[in-house]
Amino acid sequence: MVCSKKPKIVLVPYPAQGHVTPMIQLANVLYDRGFQPIIIVPAFIYCRIVAKLDEKSSKIIFTSIPDGLDKENYDFFSINYSMENVMPSHLELKIQSLQEDVCLVVVDLLASWAIEVAVRRGVPVAGFWPAMLATYKLIEAIPELIHHGYISEFGIPRNQDNICCLPGRPLLTTRHLPWLIGNPSSQKQRFMFWVRILERSRNLKWLLANSFMEDNFDDISQINRKIDSVQRSSDRPRIFRVGPLTGHDTKLTKALTFWDEDRSCLDWLAKQKKSSVIYVSFGSWVGPIGEQKVTELALGLENTKSPFIWVLGSTWRDGLPDGFLDRVRNIGKIISWAPQKELLEHPAVGCYLTHCGWNSTVEAIQCGKKLLCYPVAGDQFVNCTYIVDVWGIGAKMNGIRKSDVEEGVMRVMKGKGSEEMEEKVMKLKARLNSEELCSRAVSNLTDFLDQINNSMVDDSPNNFMLSL
């Protein structure tokens, strides 16, 4: 029997654009499967999107909780403090007010604080990994990395060039570790952030991964069977690949960017030759390339003599060289934020100079674009390794000096291996957009919902069957 009232699923994303977007995409899918998704975000995020919520977004409920943050000035550390010390009590009150109808809480693992809140309220909780599964496996391997002497107990590499030969992974060095950002103190704090995620996720039954069969983890079904057989004592969640969620893009998802898109770039693109334009974007969370690198990047782009679109926020334009905007007026366009998927779909774009964020990587592949990589933080180093060494659909810049930019653009756009990159990215595009991959993701999601349904039937005295 199906209850006429839609069961509610609460979704808690990490508060950054690259995490909120896939959570919205997941919410859209869950709505289509008979649920009422409720996305809970901190106030500083909600104030960015509230004006864009209209009748089109009525199928998803958005609500906010206090965060104690300055809505204009915040960083990783202030957000982390808020998540650990301010948000939990407010989320608990919010879930309590919805308790009767909430059948599940889905928590972005980077917002792992919310797992403990859901457990305290006695609501089933599933993890959500918005990135490549390979990066999750790297985090999961932290105890192994410590045991084998690759890193110290504080996450600091024993040797920067140590190769991490862990089962089922491409060769990675300790330089790829996602917490190695900033000074040693910053690195230790970031490492503890990941350790907390690992500890809190150990008792999760389920993990939804916004990932496709992109790596060497084709044994996930076998791993899941082992976990099922010892589920009561297992410290590993059952993994369901449900990606790429970008395949479920809607007008709602595109409308809920934190910044206003400059759509004039599409008119500008229409005047450019096929595959001639370099698209440059380092995402929404990667300001830290700094003014000096902005200067070098600008000079490198200018020297390529190729047309380019560069997403660069106004606060970083002080790094542009004197006279740069005048000199490139006829070949370059700088905008604050782009309608990225539409831009990547445009035939005039021939190359994407990227930080290798997962959403950007997947969108580029779906649109058949070669990638020039300059990873900066987090999972971007692992993504770059797959782009360059596993899939062969791009090249990595060793730095961001003027000469690095020129050389990198030449390699990807016109170099000896550029045609081979083109062939490989088109093959991967076909695979990513295939009916087979889509049906596999749908099957995995159905399997997950069956598990949730069975769990509720087993555990709840007032059962209702979920609408599958």
C-alpha positions in Angstrom: 0.0 0.0 0.0 1.3 3.4 -0.9 0.6 6.3 1.5 -1.2 9.2 -0.2 1.0 11.6 1.8 4.5 12.0 0.3 7.2 10.8 2.7 9.7 13.6 3.4 13.4 13.3 2.8 15.7 16.0 4.4 18.8 16.7 2.5 21.8 18.5 4.0 24.5 19.7 1.6 27.9 21.1 2.4 27.5 24.9 1.9 29.3 25.5 -1.4 28.0 25.8 -4.9 29.7 22.5 -6.1 27.9 20.6 -3.3 24.5 22.3 -3.3 24.0 21.8 -7.0 24.3 18.0 -7.0 22.1 17.8 -3.9 19.4 19.8 -5.8 19.8 17.3 -8.7 19.4 14.4 -6.3 16.3 16.1 -4.8 14.8 16.4 -8.3 15.3 12.7 -8.8 13.8 11.8 -5.4 10.8 14.0 -6.1 10.2 12.2 -9.3 10.2 8.9 -7.3 7.4 10.0 -5.0 9.1 11.9 -2.2 9.0 15.4 -0.9 12.6 16.7 -0.7 13.5 19.3 1.9 16.9 20.9 1.4 18.2 22.6 4.5 21.0 25.1 4.0 22.7 27.7 6.4 21.4 31.2 6.3 24.3 32.7 4.4 23.5 30.3 1.5 19.8 30.7 1.7 20.0 34.5 1.3 21.9 34.0 -2.0 19.2 31.8 -3.5 15.9 32.9 -1.9 15.2 35.6 -4.5 15.5 32.9 -7.2 12.9 30.6 -5.6 9.6 30.8 -7.5 6.8 28.5 -8.6 9.3 26.5 -10.7 11.0 25.3 -7.5 7.8 24.4 -5.7 8.5 20.7 -5.9 11.5 21.1 -3.6 11.2 22.8 -0.2 14.1 25.0 0.7 14.6 26.1 4.3 17.4 27.6 6.3 19.0 27.3 9.7 21.0 30.0 11.6 24.8 29.8 11.0 26.3 32.8 12.9 28.4 33.7 9.8 29.1 37.0 8.2 27.2 36.6 4.9 30.0 38.2 2.9 33.2 37.1 4.7 33.7 33.5 5.4 36.1 30.7 4.6 36.7 27.0 5.2 37.6 27.4 8.8 34.7 29.7 9.8 32.2 27.4 8.0 33.7 24.4 9.8 33.4 26.1 13.2 29.8 27.0 12.4 29.0 23.4 11.3 30.5 22.0 14.5 29.2 24.5 17.0 26.2 26.5 15.7 24.2 24.6 13.1 23.7 21.2 14.9 21.2 22.4 17.5 19.2 24.3 14.9 19.1 21.3 12.5 17.9 19.1 15.4 15.0 21.5 16.1 14.1 21.6 12.4 14.1 17.8 12.1 12.1 17.6 15.3 9.4 19.8 13.8 9.2 17.5 10.8 9.7 14.3 12.7 6.4 12.5 12.0 6.9 12.6 8.2 10.6 12.4 7.7 11.6 8.9 6.5 15.3 9.7 5.7 18.0 12.3 6.1 20.6 12.5 3.3 23.9 14.1 4.4 26.7 15.3 2.2 29.7 13.7 3.9 31.5 17.0 4.1 28.7 18.1 6.3 29.2 15.1 8.5 28.1 16.9 11.6 24.5 16.4 10.4 24.9 12.6 10.6 25.1 12.8 14.4 22.0 15.0 14.5 19.9 12.5 12.5 21.1 9.7 14.7 20.1 11.6 17.8 16.6 12.1 16.4 16.3 8.4 15.5 15.9 9.1 11.8 17.5 6.8 9.2 20.5 8.6 7.6 22.3 8.0 4.3 25.6 9.6 3.2 26.0 11.5 -0.1 29.3 11.7 -1.8 29.1 14.5 -4.5 32.4 13.7 -6.1 34.3 10.8 -7.8 34.2 7.5 -5.8 38.0 7.2 -6.1 38.4 10.3 -3.9 36.1 8.7 -1.2 38.3 5.6 -1.4 41.4 7.7 -0.8 39.8 9.2 2.3 38.7 5.8 3.4 42.3 4.6 3.1 43.6 7.1 5.7 44.3 4.4 8.3 46.2 2.4 5.6 48.2 5.5 4.7 49.2 5.9 8.3 49.8 2.2 8.8 52.1 1.9 5.8 54.0 5.1 6.8 52.9 7.3 3.9 51.7 10.0 6.3 52.0 10.8 9.9 49.1 10.6 12.4 48.5 14.3 11.6 48.3 13.7 7.9 51.7 15.1 6.9 53.5 13.1 4.2 56.7 11.3 5.3 57.9 11.9 1.8 56.2 14.2 -0.7 56.9 11.9 -3.6 55.8 8.7 -1.9 53.7 6.6 -4.3 50.5 5.3 -2.7 50.1 1.8 -4.1 46.7 1.0 -2.8 44.4 -1.6 -4.4 42.2 -0.5 -7.2 43.7 3.0 -7.6 45.9 4.6 -10.2 49.4 5.6 -9.0 49.0 8.6 -6.7 51.7 10.4 -4.8 51.2 11.9 -1.4 51.0 15.3 -3.2 47.5 14.3 -4.2 46.1 14.3 -0.7 43.1 16.6 -0.4 44.1 18.2 2.9 47.5 19.5 1.8 46.5 23.2 1.5 48.2 26.1 3.2 50.7 26.0 6.0 51.3 23.0 8.2 48.8 24.2 10.8 46.1 24.6 8.1 47.0 21.1 6.7 46.6 19.5 10.1 43.2 21.2 10.7 42.0 20.1 7.3 43.2 16.5 7.9 41.2 16.4 11.2 38.2 17.5 9.1 38.6 14.4 6.9 39.2 12.1 9.9 36.0 13.3 11.5 34.2 12.5 8.2 35.6 9.0 8.2 34.7 8.4 11.8 31.2 9.6 11.5 30.5 7.8 8.2 31.6 4.4 9.6 28.2 3.4 10.9 26.2 4.6 7.9 24.3 1.8 6.2 24.2 3.6 2.8 26.3 5.9 0.7 25.0 7.5 -2.5 27.9 8.4 -4.8 27.5 11.0 -7.6 29.9 8.9 -9.6 29.8 6.6 -12.6 31.9 3.6 -13.6 34.9 6.0 -14.1 37.6 4.3 -12.1 38.8 0.8 -11.1 36.1 0.1 -8.6 34.0 -2.2 -10.7 34.0 -4.6 -7.8 31.5 -2.4 -5.8 28.8 -5.0 -6.1 31.1 -7.7 -4.7 32.1 -5.3 -1.8 28.4 -4.5 -1.1 27.6 -8.3 -0.9 30.3 -8.7 1.7 29.0 -5.7 3.6 25.4 -7.1 3.5 26.5 -10.4 4.9 28.1 -8.7 8.0 26.0 -5.5 8.0 25.5 -5.5 11.8 29.2 -5.3 12.5 30.5 -3.6 9.3 32.1 -0.2 9.5 31.6 0.5 5.8 28.4 1.8 4.2 26.8 0.1 1.2 27.7 2.1 -1.9 25.2 3.0 -4.6 26.5 4.8 -7.7 23.7 7.1 -8.8 25.7 9.5 -11.0 26.2 11.4 -13.0 23.4 13.5 -11.5 24.1 16.3 -14.0 22.1 14.1 -16.4 19.0 15.3 -14.5 19.6 19.0 -15.0 16.5 21.1 -14.8 15.8 24.8 -15.1 15.6 24.8 -11.3 19.2 23.6 -10.9 20.5 26.2 -13.3 18.5 29.0 -11.6 19.9 28.3 -8.2 23.5 29.4 -8.7 24.8 31.7 -6.0 25.7 34.3 -8.5 24.0 36.0 -11.5 25.1 34.5 -14.8 26.4 36.8 -17.6 24.6 35.3 -20.6 26.1 37.9 -23.0 29.0 35.4 -23.4 26.7 33.1 -25.5 26.1 35.9 -28.0 29.8 36.5 -28.1 30.5 32.8 -28.6 28.1 32.7 -31.6 30.6 35.0 -33.5 33.6 32.7 -32.9 34.9 29.9 -35.1 34.3 26.3 -34.3 36.6 24.8 -31.5 38.6 28.0 -31.3 37.7 29.4 -27.9 39.5 28.7 -24.6 37.1 28.6 -21.7 38.7 29.4 -18.3 37.1 28.9 -14.9 38.3 27.9 -11.5 34.9 27.4 -10.0 33.2 29.2 -7.1 35.4 28.2 -4.3 38.9 28.6 -5.8 39.9 32.2 -5.3 43.2 31.2 -3.7 45.2 31.1 -7.0 46.1 34.7 -6.0 46.8 37.9 -7.8 50.3 36.9 -9.1 48.9 33.8 -10.8 46.0 35.9 -12.2 48.7 38.1 -13.8 50.6 35.2 -15.3 47.4 33.5 -16.5 46.3 36.7 -18.2 49.6 37.1 -20.0 49.6 33.5 -21.0 46.1 33.7 -22.5 47.1 36.9 -24.3 50.1 35.3 -25.9 48.1 32.3 -27.2 46.4 34.8 -29.6 43.3 32.6 -29.2 39.8 33.8 -28.3 38.9 33.1 -24.7 36.1 33.5 -22.1 37.4 33.8 -18.5 35.2 33.6 -15.4 36.9 36.0 -13.0 35.2 37.6 -10.1 35.6 41.4 -9.7 37.6 41.0 -6.5 40.3 39.2 -8.4 40.6 41.6 -11.3 43.2 43.7 -9.6 45.7 41.0 -10.6 45.1 41.8 -14.3 48.2 43.4 -16.0 48.0 47.1 -16.9 46.3 47.6 -20.2 45.3 43.9 -20.5 41.6 44.5 -21.0 42.2 47.0 -23.8 44.7 44.7 -25.5 42.4 41.7 -25.5 39.2 43.6 -26.2 38.8 41.9 -29.6 39.7 38.3 -28.6 38.8 37.9 -25.0 35.7 38.2 -22.7 35.9 38.3 -18.9 32.7 37.7 -17.0 31.9 37.2 -13.3 29.8 34.0 -13.7 28.9 31.8 -16.7 26.0 29.6 -17.7 28.6 26.8 -17.8 26.7 23.9 -19.2 25.3 25.9 -22.1 28.8 27.4 -22.7 30.5 24.0 -22.7 27.8 22.7 -25.1 28.7 25.4 -27.6 30.6 24.2 -30.7 32.9 27.3 -30.5 34.5 26.1 -27.3 37.6 23.9 -28.0 39.3 23.7 -24.6 38.4 24.1 -21.0 41.1 25.4 -18.6 39.8 24.1 -15.3 40.6 23.5 -11.6 39.2 20.0 -12.1 36.2 20.2 -9.8 34.0 17.1 -10.2 30.9 18.9 -11.5 33.0 20.8 -14.0 34.8 17.6 -15.1 31.6 15.7 -15.6 29.9 18.5 -17.5 33.0 18.9 -19.8 32.9 15.2 -20.6 29.2 15.2 -21.3 29.8 18.1 -23.7 32.9 16.5 -25.3 35.4 19.1 -24.3 39.1 18.5 -23.8 40.6 19.7 -20.5 43.6 21.7 -19.6 44.1 21.1 -15.9 45.4 23.2 -13.0 44.1 21.5 -9.8 44.2 23.7 -6.7 42.6 21.9 -3.8 40.7 19.0 -2.4 39.6 16.2 -4.8 40.9 18.1 -7.8 44.3 16.4 -7.8 42.7 13.0 -8.0 40.3 14.1 -10.7 43.2 15.5 -12.7 45.0 12.2 -12.5 42.1 10.4 -14.0 41.6 13.1 -16.7 45.2 13.0 -17.8 46.6 9.5 -16.9 43.5 7.2 -16.9 41.2 8.7 -19.5 43.7 10.6 -21.6 41.3 13.5 -22.3 43.4 16.4 -21.2 46.8 17.7 -20.1 48.1 19.1 -16.8 49.9 22.4 -16.5 53.0 22.1 -14.2 52.5 25.7 -13.1 50.6 28.8 -14.0 53.4 30.9 -15.4 52.8 32.6 -18.7 54.9 29.9 -20.5 52.9 27.1 -18.8 49.6 28.5 -20.1 50.9 29.0 -23.6 52.4 25.5 -23.8 49.3 23.9 -22.2 46.9 25.5 -24.6 49.1 24.4 -27.5 49.2 20.8 -26.4 45.4 20.5 -25.9 44.2 22.7 -28.9 46.8 22.0 -31.6 49.5 19.6 -30.3 50.5 16.2 -31.5 48.3 14.4 -29.0 45.3 16.7 -29.3 43.5 14.6 -31.9 43.8 11.5 -29.7 42.5 13.5 -26.7 39.5 14.5 -28.9 38.8 10.9 -29.9 39.0 9.7 -26.3 36.8 12.4 -24.9 34.1 11.8 -27.5 34.1 8.1 -26.6 33.8 8.9 -22.9 31.1 11.3 -23.7 29.1 8.6 -25.6 29.6 6.3 -22.6 28.6 8.9 -20.1 25.4 9.9 -22.0 24.5 6.3 -22.9 21.2 4.6 -22.0 23.1 1.8 -20.4 24.8 4.0 -17.9 21.6 5.9 -17.1 19.7 2.7 -16.6 22.4 1.4 -14.3 22.2 4.6 -12.2 18.4 4.3 -12.0 18.7 0.6 -11.0 21.2 1.5 -8.2 18.8 4.2 -7.0 15.9 1.8 -7.0 18.0 -0.7 -5.0 18.8 2.0 -2.5 15.1 3.0 -2.1 14.2 -0.7 -1.7 16.7 -0.9 1.2 15.2 2.2 2.8 11.7 0.8 2.4 12.8 -2.6 3.9 14.5 -0.7 6.8 11.3 1.2 7.6 9.2 -1.9 7.4 11.6 -3.6 9.8 12.0 -0.8 12.3 8.9 1.3 12.4 5.7 0.4 14.2 3.7 2.7 11.9 5.0 1.5 8.6 4.1 3.0 5.2 5.5 1.8 1.9 7.6 4.2 0.0 6.4 5.1 -3.5 8.8 3.4 -5.8 
